[in-house]
Amino acid sequence: MCLAVPSKIVTMGDMTAIVDVYGARREVSLLLMPEEAAIGDYVLVHAGFAIQKIDSDAATEALKFIKEITDSGDI
């Protein structure tokens, strides 16, 4: 099973971006993005690649759900 994590773009380079998830930041590649992204956009990140933009409401809901699961200890 694969999991793509909603991540917020905080800075951008040519074909890379720094994304933030709960304060953790990492560099990801934008090479697989089918559309242009901008600072402040939420993207789905899988294996170091941003693969798709996601609506901020959907990203917030997904991150809330992921936090609930990890806080419950069920993983």
N, CA, C and O of each residue as an XYZ file, in Angstrom:
300
protein
N       0.844     -1.175      0.000
C       0.000      0.000      0.000
C       0.887      1.235      0.000
O       1.913      1.271      0.679
N       0.495      2.231     -0.751
C       1.229      3.488     -0.832
C       0.434      4.587     -0.138
O      -0.796      4.557     -0.096
N       1.158      5.546      0.399
C       0.522      6.675      1.059
C       1.157      7.954      0.541
O       2.376      8.115      0.603
N       0.348      8.852      0.036
C       0.801     10.179     -0.366
C       0.333     11.154      0.706
O      -0.842     11.162      1.074
N       1.240     11.964      1.200
C       0.950     12.848      2.326
C       0.711     14.274      1.837
O       1.539     14.824      1.111
N      -0.421     14.883      2.229
C      -0.653     16.290      1.884
C       0.404     17.167      2.561
O       0.618     17.070      3.769
N       1.050     18.009      1.787
C       2.145     18.839      2.281
C       2.014     20.235      1.692
O       1.638     20.398      0.531
N       2.329     21.245      2.508
C       2.198     22.632      2.069
C       3.540     23.149      1.554
O       4.558     23.024      2.235
N       3.543     23.726      0.357
C       4.765     24.289     -0.220
C       5.095     25.595      0.508
O       4.264     26.500      0.594
N       6.345     25.677      1.038
C       6.756     26.893      1.738
C       7.813     27.680      0.967
O       7.890     28.900      1.107
N       8.624     27.006      0.160
C       9.561     27.687     -0.734
C       9.704     26.847     -1.999
O       9.407     25.653     -2.013
N      10.169     27.505     -3.060
C      10.324     26.797     -4.336
C      11.640     27.147     -4.993
O      12.154     28.258     -4.864
N      12.178     26.149     -5.711
C      13.340     26.346     -6.569
C      12.893     26.095     -7.993
O      11.714     26.248     -8.313
N      13.836     25.706     -8.863
C      13.486     25.430    -10.261
C      12.512     24.263    -10.364
O      11.365     24.448    -10.770
N      12.947     23.094    -10.011
C      12.085     21.899    -10.085
C      11.986     21.196     -8.743
O      11.731     19.993     -8.679
N      12.191     21.963     -7.658
C      12.068     21.426     -6.300
C      11.282     22.403     -5.449
O      11.106     23.571     -5.797
N      10.815     21.887     -4.323
C      10.119     22.734     -3.354
C      10.442     22.222     -1.959
O      10.750     21.045     -1.770
N      10.367     23.109     -0.999
C      10.420     22.705      0.403
C       8.975     22.667      0.869
O       8.239     23.642      0.718
N       8.564     21.519      1.445
C       7.197     21.358      1.928
C       7.212     21.174      3.436
O       8.216     20.768      4.021
N       6.086     21.480      4.048
C       5.937     21.388      5.498
C       4.749     20.496      5.838
O       3.663     20.633      5.275
N       4.983     19.575      6.779
C       3.918     18.743      7.348
C       4.135     18.722      8.854
O       5.119     18.156      9.329
N       3.238     19.325      9.601
C       3.345     19.387     11.062
C       4.690     19.924     11.530
O       5.207     19.473     12.553
N       5.267     20.875     10.806
C       6.538     21.474     11.200
C       7.768     20.760     10.654
O       8.871     21.304     10.719
N       7.603     19.570     10.125
C       8.721     18.861      9.500
C       8.823     19.336      8.057
O       7.840     19.332      7.318
N      10.021     19.743      7.670
C      10.220     20.251      6.312
C      11.193     19.357      5.563
O      12.155     18.833      6.124
N      10.910     19.201      4.275
C      11.814     18.429      3.425
C      11.714     18.921      1.998
O      10.723     19.523      1.585
N      12.772     18.643      1.260
C      12.807     19.007     -0.145
C      12.169     17.894     -0.973
O      12.441     16.712     -0.760
N      11.323     18.285     -1.912
C      10.685     17.320     -2.807
C      10.865     17.781     -4.256
O      11.061     18.964     -4.534
N      10.794     16.824     -5.151
C      10.888     17.123     -6.579
C       9.517     17.498     -7.126
O       8.498     16.947     -6.708
N       9.504     18.431     -8.055
C       8.272     18.836     -8.744
C       8.201     18.253    -10.156
O       7.303     18.602    -10.922
N       9.135     17.373    -10.504
C       9.210     16.843    -11.871
C       7.965     16.087    -12.306
O       7.666     16.048    -13.499
N       7.233     15.490    -11.381
C       6.056     14.693    -11.749
C       4.741     15.467    -11.667
O       3.672     14.900    -11.895
N       4.815     16.749    -11.346
C       3.590     17.547    -11.229
C       2.973     17.794    -12.601
O       3.647     18.288    -13.505
N       1.686     17.449    -12.763
C       1.026     17.683    -14.045
C       0.616     19.147    -14.254
O       0.268     19.549    -15.364
N       0.663     19.932    -13.181
C       0.281     21.337    -13.270
C       1.248     22.165    -12.436
O       1.953     21.631    -11.579
N       1.280     23.450    -12.684
C       2.179     24.334    -11.962
C       1.717     24.505    -10.518
O       0.521     24.616    -10.248
N       2.665     24.524     -9.605
C       2.372     24.721     -8.184
C       2.991     26.044     -7.736
O       3.878     26.585     -8.397
N       2.508     26.554     -6.601
C       2.998     27.828     -6.078
C       3.141     27.728     -4.565
O       2.583     26.830     -3.935
N       3.889     28.652     -3.997
C       4.023     28.712     -2.544
C       2.629     28.855     -1.937
O       1.817     29.659     -2.395
N       2.370     28.063     -0.903
C       1.070     28.071     -0.243
C       0.144     26.968     -0.715
O      -0.838     26.651     -0.044
N       0.450     26.375     -1.873
C      -0.358     25.253     -2.368
C      -0.087     24.002     -1.540
O       1.006     23.811     -1.008
N      -1.098     23.164     -1.447
C      -0.922     21.827     -0.873
C      -0.740     20.852     -2.022
O      -1.449     20.912     -3.027
N       0.226     19.948     -1.856
C       0.477     18.917     -2.851
C       0.529     17.566     -2.149
O       0.848     17.482     -0.963
N       0.214     16.512     -2.895
C       0.392     15.160     -2.383
C       1.825     14.752     -2.673
O       2.295     14.876     -3.804
N       2.525     14.262     -1.644
C       3.923     13.866     -1.787
C       4.040     12.372     -1.560
O       3.560     11.835     -0.562
N       4.694     11.708     -2.517
C       4.950     10.275     -2.415
C       6.384     10.005     -2.841
O       6.799     10.396     -3.932
N       7.135      9.339     -1.982
C       8.517      8.934     -2.280
C       9.392     10.096     -2.750
O      10.216      9.936     -3.651
N       9.206     11.265     -2.133
C      10.044     12.411     -2.460
C       9.603     13.231     -3.658
O      10.292     14.168     -4.061
N       8.449     12.883     -4.235
C       7.935     13.608     -5.396
C       6.556     14.189     -5.088
O       5.687     13.494     -4.561
N       6.362     15.457     -5.416
C       5.020     16.037     -5.398
C       4.332     15.512     -6.651
O       4.864     15.641     -7.753
N       3.149     14.918     -6.486
C       2.507     14.267     -7.629
C       1.192     14.910     -8.055
O       0.694     14.640     -9.148
N       0.623     15.768     -7.191
C      -0.671     16.370     -7.531
C      -0.988     17.481     -6.549
O      -0.684     17.372     -5.361
N      -1.609     18.569     -7.050
C      -2.120     19.595     -6.141
C      -3.393     19.082     -5.499
O      -4.119     18.282     -6.089
N      -3.663     19.551     -4.273
C      -4.860     19.155     -3.548
C      -5.468     20.401     -2.914
O      -4.753     21.290     -2.451
N      -6.780     20.450     -2.899
C      -7.521     21.550     -2.287
C      -7.138     21.674     -0.811
O      -6.958     20.662     -0.133
N      -7.014     22.901     -0.312
C      -6.581     23.103      1.078
C      -7.550     22.500      2.090
O      -7.118     22.012      3.134
N      -8.849     22.525      1.802
C      -9.816     21.903      2.728
C      -9.627     20.391      2.780
O      -9.674     19.796      3.856
N      -9.413     19.771      1.626
C      -9.178     18.322      1.579
C      -7.865     17.973      2.270
O      -7.785     16.967      2.974
N      -6.835     18.796      2.075
C      -5.541     18.553      2.722
C      -5.669     18.643      4.237
O      -5.147     17.794      4.960
N      -6.361     19.670      4.717
C      -6.551     19.841      6.160
C      -7.304     18.660      6.755
O      -6.939     18.160      7.819
N      -8.344     18.217      6.078
C      -9.134     17.066      6.553
C      -8.290     15.793      6.580
O      -8.353     15.028      7.542
N      -7.504     15.563      5.536
C      -6.652     14.365      5.481
C      -5.592     14.405      6.575
O      -5.341     13.389      7.224
N      -4.962     15.565      6.791
C      -3.956     15.680      7.843
C      -4.569     15.478      9.227
O      -3.940     14.897     10.111
N      -5.785     15.956      9.410
C      -6.488     15.743     10.682
C      -6.717     14.247     10.904
O      -6.512     13.742     12.008
N      -7.138     13.552      9.869
C      -7.386     12.114      9.950
C      -6.084     11.349     10.238
O      -6.075     10.436     11.063
N      -5.001     11.713      9.569
C      -3.710     11.061      9.802
C      -3.261     11.277     11.245
O      -2.754     10.354     11.882
N      -3.443     12.486     11.760
C      -3.061     12.778     13.159
C      -3.894     11.961     14.131
O      -3.362     11.436     15.109
N      -5.195     11.844     13.878
C      -6.050     11.032     14.755
C      -5.580      9.581     14.799
O      -5.549      8.966     15.865
N      -5.220      9.045     13.656
C      -4.762      7.645     13.601
C      -3.445      7.489     14.362
O      -3.293      6.562     15.157
N      -2.492      8.398     14.121
C      -1.190      8.257     14.780
C      -1.306      8.511     16.284
O      -0.601      7.876     17.067
N      -2.175      9.421     16.696
C      -2.348      9.688     18.133
C      -3.044      8.534     18.851
O      -2.856      8.347     20.053
N      -3.850      7.757     18.117
C      -4.590      6.665     18.755
C      -3.700      5.465     19.054
O      -4.047      4.622     19.881
N      -2.560      5.387     18.388
C      -1.664      4.256     18.601
C      -2.079      3.009     17.838
O      -1.548      1.929     18.098
N      -3.011      3.127     16.908
C      -3.501      1.967     16.146
C      -2.577      1.582     14.988
O      -2.877      0.653     14.238
N      -1.463      2.290     14.840
C      -0.558      1.921     13.741
C       0.711      1.336     14.283
O       1.597      0.965     13.513
